[in-house]
């Protein structure tokens, strides 16, 4: 499976996640975080391929809405930026496309 297929698969899993129910908030949070950390892994493994990185960041941004989503995304984005895996340009791409922007 190539990186584009991995991102597409994760995006589909995130869509399915929104239809799922969990026994508790902790299980919900952990599953959400696990899915988004898969995007982080793709980004880290593809840091020299800006097209893959940008696609994964756009999926993460699109899937960031509620406060928990924002907490998870911030942790991922901060790590990637602080470790120079993503650039200012990619950081801005993420923030410019956040799912929460639809409420602004």
N, C-alpha and C positions, 0 to 999 in steps of 0.2 A: 504494500500500500504506500503510495507516495504521499508527500506532505499535504498536497491539496486534498486528497482523499481523506487523510486523517482529520483535517480541519472540517471538511464537509460532514464526516462521521460525528465529530464532536458537536457540531452545530445541530445535527439531527438529534443527538442525545439530549442536548439542552432543550430543544423544542419538546421532546418527550417528557423531560423532567417537569416542565410547567404543567403537565397533565397528571402528574403522579401525586399520590398522597403518602405521607410518612407517619410513623407512629408518634413522632415528636419533633420539636423544632431542631433539636441537635442533629437528628438523623437527616433532616431536610438540609440544614446548613452544611453538614459534612459532605453530602452528595453533591450539592451545588459547588462547593469548593473543589471537590475532587475533579469534577468535569472541567472547571475553569483552569485548574492546575495542569490539565492535559494540554490546554492551549499554551500555557507557559512553557511546558516541555517542548512542544513543537517549535516555539519561538527560540528557545535556547539552542535547540539542535539545528536550527536553520538561520542563525544570526547573520550569516553572510549572504542570505538570499532575501533581499528587501521585499520582494513580491510576496513571499510566504509569510514573512513577519507582519507585513501590513494587512494581509488577509486575516491572519489570526487575531491581530489587534482589533480589526473591524468586527469580527465575530464577538470578541470579548466586550467591546463597547456596546454593541447592539444588545447583548445579553445582560447589561448592567442597568438596573432600574431601581429596585428598592434599596433600603439602607444596607441590608446584608450583602447584596450584590456589590454595592459601592465599596464596602469594607474589604471584600474578597479581591475586587479588581484593584483597589488602591495598594493592597499588599503585593499583588503580582506586579503591577506597573512600577511601584517604588523599587522592588527588587531588580527588575530588568533594567531600569534606568540607572540605579546606583552602581550596578555591575557592568555598565556600559554595553549592555546587550541591545538596547534600543537607544536611538538618538533623540535629540530635541524634536526633530521633524516627526519621528514616529510617535513620540509622546504627545505632540500636538494633534496628530492624526487621531489618536485614541480619544483625547478629550473633546475634539471637535465633533466626534461621532457618537458620543455617549447616548445611550438610550434615554437617559434622563433629560436630555436637551428638548425632547418633545413637550416637556412641561414648562419650559422656560419661555 
